């Protein structure tokens, strides 16, 4: 029987967080955007994003039809728990869904 000597690794661990891996999208230039509690204009405003803001989109869901700088859409982007913005104001580079549907 042979015994192999084990040496400590000199490799540095790689740590990746969800926030670091997220893709951020720009809000339309010059626009302050209402963030709503649900996917539609009938939901209350919970806060406002300032012009030049960038957001991570967690999931997307259908809601009220909105026309904005990036077209007319019924897609709403979930940017945090209970926080939605119309995709018509987000530069995703697509007219369709780019993230999973919200469940």
Helices and strands as residue ranges (DSSP letters): H 18-21, E 24-27, E 33-36, E 45-49, E 54-56, E 59-68, E 71-80, E 83-86, G 87-89, E 90-91
